[in-house]
Amino acid sequence: MSHEETTERIAFHPSTTPRLQGIEGLRAIAACSIVLVHVWGFSTPGESPLGTGSGLDYAISTLSVGVTLFFTLSAFLLYRPFAATIARNAPALSVGAYLRNRILRIAPAYWVILFACAVVLGVVYLPEPGGIGRLSPLPLLENALLLQNYRVTTVGSGIGPAWSLAVELVFYFALPVLVWGAARIARQASDRRGRVLALLAPPLLLLVLGLTGKFVAGTVLPAPPTAGYSHDWHSVVERSFWAQADLFSFGMVVAVAYVEVIDGRLRLPSFWRPLAAVLGFAIFLPCAWTMHMGEHSYLLQNTGEALALALIFAAIVIPDPEAPRSSRVIGLLESPVLVATGVVSYSIFLWHLPLIVWLEDHGFTLGGWGGLLVNTLIIAVPVGLLSALTYHFVEKPALRRKHSMRTDTKVSGVDGQAATPAPAGETAIAQSQA
């Protein structure tokens, strides 16, 4: 049975095709790693996390890197179609359609889940330190608009993991500006090489921006690496796009490399894929080992982890016309369970922590290592069920309203030649997974 036939038979599959193989599996891994970190946190019977003193607490907290993986995926998928149009000197994509698609992707499900958790169930974090319950109207509005991270009194409130969604939202709005700047620079180029160099300016800018934000959070507003969820200005900076922008930069570079490989402009040596994977793990392991639960803080190890993930990600998604990708890795990422989980991963990401809070509040969670396993199984059922329902009745109908970003505008090449068309299916793939 072909993969396509298998995908059609599972309960949940992407609403648009074609798509890049492996993406949904990576989304599933990212979401599940974040869920496990939070289950671990609520399986701790005392003040010290499970595994304290053995190093297991540091190892488990590293699973928070799933957020960085989401940033890498977003940067790659969203920058790639824009990078392709600039590199090929093709007609510009519609920014209006892009923004509409972004809102349709994140807002409907987020608003439904936020209302359910913040108003009906009352299991979200309150502006008051340590408080859990129902949000009052003003904090609820701030959370609905993903503005909660920008005030000392509301940072960290609402659905806990949504702090990263607020960061994503800024990236969504910043990307068209970055693309406009790259396009302006590209117009001055005399050939494709110059246009590709122009495409590297936005990720370089985000890298510098993120590093400066980390510097300010760690030096100007000093605090321990684990203190980024408090009601203070350190947390406001650390939970902002300013301090997280560098985590998007490497995925954007992979997007540029992908376009160049697809168009036959970049030929990689036969050993590049295993080299990229080995180098990625070689960078990731020491960064994770020395993080000491400082994930997504001002520590430069976070930047190192983003680079490592991008290298591993590139080894998975960048094709090689002369040497097909490892069927073993792709086969695992394209397994029906991972694909189905990846498709509903956004709802999983939003539902899981409020449900963990609700289950603990009602005495359904256990402490200790045995509790970690039991809690994972207990939480998986309601999270999976609610995520599937949210996807089918909220996310999927919204995604069907997305518009093509292609325009009918015809432009001549900046170097006096006709624009190069995209390969068949390239634009459809780019937009189906964004």
N, C-alpha and C positions, 0 to 999 in steps of 0.2 A: 504494500500500500504506500503510495507517495505521501510526502509530507503535506502537500496541499489537501489531499483527501482526508488525512488525519485531522488537520486543522478544522476542516469544515464540519467534522463530526463531534468536536468537543462543544461543550455548552457555551463557552465564551470565546470569541475571537474578534480581532480588530474589525471595525465597521467599514474600513476602506482598505483596498489593496491596489497595487502590490505593496510590499513592505520589505524592509531589510531583515534578513534572518538574524536572529539572536537578540534583537532589541527587546522584545517582550520578556524573554528569559532574564535579561539583565535587569529590567524593571522589577521583575519578581524577586530577584536576589536582593536588590536594593531595599524593597519594601519589607521583605521578611527579616532582613538583618536589623532594620530599625525596630520592628515589632519585638524581636528577641531581646534587644537591649532594654526596652521598656518593661517587658515581662520580667527580665532579670532584676531590674530595679525594684519591682513590686514583690519580688520573691525574697527580699532581704528581711530577715526577722528582726534585726537590730539596726543600729546606726551605721555599722560598717557593711559595705557591699559584700555579697558572696564572693569568696575567693581572695579576700584581703589577706595579704602576707604571702600568698603563693604566686602572685602574678596573674592569676586567672581573672581577677577583676579588671586589670589593664587589658587583657586579651579580649574579654567580652565587650568592654566599652569601645573597643576598636570597631565593632560592628556598626557604630554610628557613622562610619564612613559611607554607609548607604546613602546618606544625604549628599555627600560629595559625588557619588556615582550618579544620582539624579541630576545634579548640576552639570556634570560632564555630558550626560545624555541630552539634556536640554540645549546646551551650548552647541553640540554637534548637529542635532536635528534642525535647530532653528537657523543656525548660521549657514548651513550647507546650501540651501537653495539660493540665498543671497550671494554667497561666495561663487556659486556656479554662474549666475547671471553676470557678475562683474568679471570673472575670469574669462568667460566666453564672449564678453562684450555683447550680451543678449539683451532683449527688452527688459526693463526694470519690472520687478514684481510689485504688486499693489500693497502698499503699506496699510491701507484701510482694511483690506481683506485679512491681512496678517493680524492686525489688532483685534478685529472681530473674531477671528479664529481663536486667538489666545483667550479672550474673555469667555467664549463658549467652552473652551477646554477646562478652565479652572473655576469659573464663578458658579454655575448652577449647582454642581455637586457640593462645593464648599458651602454655599449658602444653606442648602438643605441640611447638611450634616451639622453645621454650626447652629442652626435653629433647633435641631433635635437635641443637641448636646447642651447648648447654652440656655435654652428656654424650657424645653420639655423635661429633659432628664436632670438638668442641673449638675453636670459632672465636668465642668471646665474650670480652668484656673481663673481665680478672681484677681482684680488689681491688688487686693490686700495680700501681703506676703503669707504664703501657706494656705490661702483660702481656696476652697473648692465649692462650687454651687452654680447659681444662675447669674448671668450677667445683667446688670442694669442697662437701661437704654443707650446711654452714651458709650460705655465700653463695648457694648454689643455692636453699635454702629461702627466704631473704630475697628473692631475685629472684622466686621463684614467687608470693610474697605481695605483690610490688611494694613492698617496704619498703627496697630497696637505697639509695634516695636520702637516707635519714635517718641514716646513719652516715658519718662522715668516711672510714672505711676501705673502705666499699663503694659510695659514691656513684659513679655512672658505670659500674659493673660490669654484667655480663650483656649483653643485647641493647641496644646503644647507644640507639636511638630509644625504648626502653621507659621512659626517664625521663619522657617526656610521658604515657605510659600510666599511670604512677603518679600523675601530676597529675590525669589524667582520673578515676582511681578515687576520689580524694578529693572531686572534684566530684560524682561519682555519690552518694556517701554524704552530702555536705553538702546536696544539693538538697532532699531531703525535709524537712530541718530548716528550710531557707530557705522552702520552700513552707508549712510549718506556721506559721512566723512571719507570712508574708504573709496567710495565711488568718485568723489571729488579728486582725490589723489590719483586714482586710476586713470582719470581723463587726461592727466598730464603724461601718462606713460606712452611710450612708442610701440610697445609690444606686450605680449601676454606675460612675460616674465615680470615686467614692471607692474602689471595689474595684480599679479599674485603677491608681489611684495607689498602692494598697497593693502591687500587683504590681511596681511599679518599685523598691520598697525592696530586694529581694534583689540585683538587678544593681548598685544603687548601693552596697550593702554590699560586694560583691565588688570593685567598682572601687576603693573606699577600701582594702580589704584588700590588693589587689595592689600598689597604689601604696606602701603602707607597707612591704610586703615588699621592693619594689625599693629603697626608701630605705635600709632596713637593709643590704641586700646591697651597695649602692653607697657608703654613707657610714659605717655602723658597722663593716662588714667590707669595707673598700675593696680593690678589685682591678681590673685592666683588664677592659673589657667582654668580652674573648675568653677570660677565665680561669675560666669557670663550669663547667668539666669536670675540675677538679683535686680532689685529696683534701684538702679543707679546708672550714671552716664557711661560707665565702663560697659555695662551690658547693652545699653542702647547702641553704642558704637560697634561692639562685637557682634551683635545680632543684625547689623545693617549690611546692605549691599557694599558699602564702603570697605568693610573688613572681610567680606566674602567674595569680592569680585574676582580675585585671582583664581578661585576654584573653577570659574567658567572658562578661563583663557585657554587651557590646554585642549579642551574639547573643541574649541573653535579652530585651533591649529589642525587637529585631526580632520575637521570638515574640509579645510583647504587642501590637505594632502589627499583626501578621498576624491575630491573633484579632479585633481591633477592626475591621479592614477586612473580613474574612470575614463578620462579623456585621452589617455595614452601620452600625457605630457611628462609623467614621472615614472621612471622604471626603477623599481626597488630590487636589490640583490636577492638571490634565492633564500638567503639565510636570515632575512630581515625579520620575519615573523617570530621565530623562536627567540631571536636576539631581543626583540622588543618585549616579549613576554618575560624573559629571564631578567632583563634590565628593570622592567616594571616591578617584579617581585623583589629584586635586590634593593630597590629604592623604598618600596612600601614597608618591608619588614623592619628595618631600623627606625623608620619614622613612627610606625605603630608601637614599637617596643619602648620608645622613649617619650611617647605622648603622655603617659600617666594620667589618662582620663581627661585630657585637654582637647578633645575633639572639637573642632570648629571654634577654637579659641584663637588668640593672637599668635600661637606657636607656629613657627615656620614649618614644622613637621606636617601641618595641614596642607600647606602648599606642596610639599614633597609627595604627600599621598595623592593629591590631585594629579600631579605629573605621572606618578606611577600608574594610577588608574587609566589615564589617557593612553599610556603606552600599551597596557594590556588590552584596552578597548580597541585601539587601532589594530592590534594583531588579530582581533576577532572580526571587525567590520570592514576593513579595507581589503578589497578583492585583489587577487593576483591572477591575471589572465593565463599565465603559464603554469601556475601551481595552485590548484583549488584549495580552499581552506580545509582545515581538519574537520572531517565529518563527525569525529567523536565530540569535539567541543560544540559545534553547531547543533549536532543531534541532541545533546543534553539541553542546550538552551532552547531548542525548538520542541522539547517534549510537551505533550498536551497539557500536563499539569502546570509547568512553568509558564507556558503561553497563556493559559487561562488566568493564572495568578497575575501575570504581568498586565493583562488587559484591565483587570479590576484593581491594579496596584494603587492608583490614586485614591480610590475610596478606602482601601485598606489603610493607607497612610493617614487618612483623616479620622477614620472610625476607631482605630485600635486603642489609642491612649485613653480617650474618654470611657470606652467600654472596660478597659482594665481598671480605671478608677471606680466605675460603678460596681464591678464584680468584687473588688476589694472592700468597698463600702458595705456590701451586702454579705460579706463573709465567705465568698466563694473561692478566694485565693489562699494558697498555703505558703509557708515559709520554708527555706532550706533548699538544698539541691534537688531533693525529690519534688518539692513544691514547684521548682522551676519547670520541670518536665510536665507536671500535672497542670500547672497554670497555662503553659503553652497550648496544651490540648484543649483545656476549657475555653480559652480565649479564641482559639482558631475557629470554633464553630459559629458563634454569633458574629464575629468579624467577617468571616467568609460569607455568611448568609446575607448580612446587611450590605456588604460591599457588592455582592452580585445583584441584589435588588436595586441599589443605587445606580450601578452601571446600566442596568437594563432600562430603568424607568426615568433616569435623570441624565446620566452622562451620554448614553448612546443617542437618544433623541436630540440632544444639544449638538453632538458631533456631526450629526447628519445635516445640520444647518450651516456647516462651515462652507466657505466660498473658496474657489480657486484663487490663488494669488497671482496667476498669470494675467497680463494685460494685453490688449490688442495693439498697443502702441508699437510702432516700428521705428527703430533708430539705426543709424549707420554706425559702424565701428569707429572707435576713437582714433584708430590708425588708418582710417579711410577705407576699411574693408567691411563687408557685410557681417552682421552679427552671426555667431556660431550657434546653431540650435542645440538644445539639450538632447542627450540620448533618450531614446524612447523609454518612458516609464520613470525617468529620473525625477521629474517634478511631482508626479503622483506619489512616488515613494516618500519624497521629502515631506509632503503635506499630510500624508496619511498617518505618520507617526509623530508629528510635531505636537 
